[in-house]
Amino acid sequence: MPRHVFLTGLPGIGKTTLIHKTIDVLKSSGVPIDGFYTEEVRRNGRRIGFDVVTVSGKRGTLSRTRDDTGTLSSGRREYRVGQYVVDISSFECLALPLLTKDNGKDDKEKMVYVIDEIGKMELFSQSFIQGVRQILDGTGVTILGTIPVPKGKPLGLVEEIRSRRDVKIFNITKDNRNSIVKEIIATVQDCRKLNGD
């Protein structure tokens, strides 16, 4: 039986939209949820980067194009993915407290953590990798996350997640993205029961 649920699929296929739909249904049925998702940032119709947005609504910078890096935290080393410069400090400030937050044993055991996504930008943070591994290996917490499709050099943590026996992966496609949300929600609910709800 799976304990965690991950969505994968091509960029722009609708993974984050499905995460939002799942969050809405789980919240409306009283499930405590924490975590974050990534959101495109556009200016004049052009994508200039990505922000990290917590489930509770806090927002921070994840990346910007080189032309728009004036908004980034001053960092010691520049991390890049394609045209984007990754703001590790901003990402860690927002994401790490969510991964390590102690909500008290009773609350934590019923928690669903949203991690959208575990990709190249996020994996520049060793502390983030450590935090995700701790939740994956811990008990009582269910992760609802997204991972990219394999492309180019394998990403260590992503491959670990793919190979775990306690992870259910949904491959999102144009054909199933409008009909799969109920199955995702049901699987997350089953994982929570297995994790001690």
ChimeraX attribute file (.defattr): number of C-alpha atoms within 10 A of each C-alpha:
attribute: neighborCount
match mode: 1-to-1
recipient: residues
	/A:1	11
	/A:2	18
	/A:3	25
	/A:4	27
	/A:5	22
	/A:6	26
	/A:7	23
	/A:8	21
	/A:9	18
	/A:10	15
	/A:11	10
	/A:12	8
	/A:13	14
	/A:14	18
	/A:15	25
	/A:16	19
	/A:17	13
	/A:18	20
	/A:19	22
	/A:20	15
	/A:21	14
	/A:22	20
	/A:23	21
	/A:24	13
	/A:25	14
	/A:26	18
	/A:27	11
	/A:28	10
	/A:29	9
	/A:30	8
	/A:31	16
	/A:32	16
	/A:33	21
	/A:34	18
	/A:35	24
	/A:36	24
	/A:37	21
	/A:38	19
	/A:39	16
	/A:40	14
	/A:41	16
	/A:42	11
	/A:43	8
	/A:44	6
	/A:45	7
	/A:46	9
	/A:47	12
	/A:48	19
	/A:49	22
	/A:50	21
	/A:51	19
	/A:52	25
	/A:53	21
	/A:54	20
	/A:55	18
	/A:56	10
	/A:57	8
	/A:58	10
	/A:59	18
	/A:60	20
	/A:61	24
	/A:62	27
	/A:63	30
	/A:64	24
	/A:65	18
	/A:66	15
	/A:67	10
	/A:68	13
	/A:69	17
	/A:70	10
	/A:71	10
	/A:72	18
	/A:73	14
	/A:74	13
	/A:75	12
	/A:76	8
	/A:77	9
	/A:78	10
	/A:79	15
	/A:80	17
	/A:81	12
	/A:82	8
	/A:83	13
	/A:84	20
	/A:85	21
	/A:86	29
	/A:87	28
	/A:88	24
	/A:89	17
	/A:90	20
	/A:91	23
	/A:92	19
	/A:93	12
	/A:94	20
	/A:95	22
	/A:96	18
	/A:97	13
	/A:98	19
	/A:99	22
	/A:100	13
	/A:101	10
	/A:102	10
	/A:103	10
	/A:104	8
	/A:105	9
	/A:106	11
	/A:107	13
	/A:108	18
	/A:109	19
	/A:110	19
	/A:111	21
	/A:112	25
	/A:113	23
	/A:114	25
	/A:115	24
	/A:116	25
	/A:117	23
	/A:118	22
	/A:119	15
	/A:120	16
	/A:121	20
	/A:122	21
	/A:123	17
	/A:124	16
	/A:125	16
	/A:126	10
	/A:127	15
	/A:128	20
	/A:129	17
	/A:130	14
	/A:131	17
	/A:132	20
	/A:133	15
	/A:134	13
	/A:135	17
	/A:136	19
	/A:137	11
	/A:138	12
	/A:139	14
	/A:140	23
	/A:141	24
	/A:142	30
	/A:143	25
	/A:144	28
	/A:145	24
	/A:146	24
	/A:147	25
	/A:148	18
	/A:149	15
	/A:150	13
	/A:151	7
	/A:152	6
	/A:153	6
	/A:154	11
	/A:155	16
	/A:156	10
	/A:157	17
	/A:158	19
	/A:159	12
	/A:160	10
	/A:161	21
	/A:162	15
	/A:163	10
	/A:164	13
	/A:165	11
	/A:166	16
	/A:167	20
	/A:168	21
	/A:169	19
	/A:170	17
	/A:171	16
	/A:172	18
	/A:173	15
	/A:174	10
	/A:175	8
	/A:176	11
	/A:177	15
	/A:178	12
	/A:179	9
	/A:180	15
	/A:181	17
	/A:182	14
	/A:183	12
	/A:184	22
	/A:185	20
	/A:186	13
	/A:187	19
	/A:188	24
	/A:189	18
	/A:190	17
	/A:191	26
	/A:192	23
	/A:193	14
	/A:194	16
	/A:195	19
	/A:196	12
	/A:197	15
